[in-house]
Amino acid sequence: MSAWETLVAIVGLSLITAFTRAFFLYPDRDLPMPGWLRRGLRYTPLAALVAVIVPEVVMTQGHLIATFQDARLPASVAAGAYYFSRRGILGTIVIGMAVFLPLRIGLGW
């Protein structure tokens, strides 16, 4: 690509990003939304989090893991159990890493 094409691409992508991120700030009043859509949007952050985390836990280099000797699995189970019992984010991270690191470093999983 030439310098001109690179500049056009950067400016174009910047404008598109700014427009799409500020799209909900433009109207003067709330956009009318059906109740079913409003209820469904409550689950959007959870769905995005699951879409990012699950492939990272169950896949390696684009393929499903072939063995249960993977440190990510017990760490995910332990972190999930802690979260559902206590509802604490920091504790969830600490418990998950406390299980993950000894298995990864100590046992080489």
Beta strands, then each sheet from edge to edge (+ up, - down):
strand 1: 59-60
strand 2: 63-64
sheet 1: 1+ 2-
end
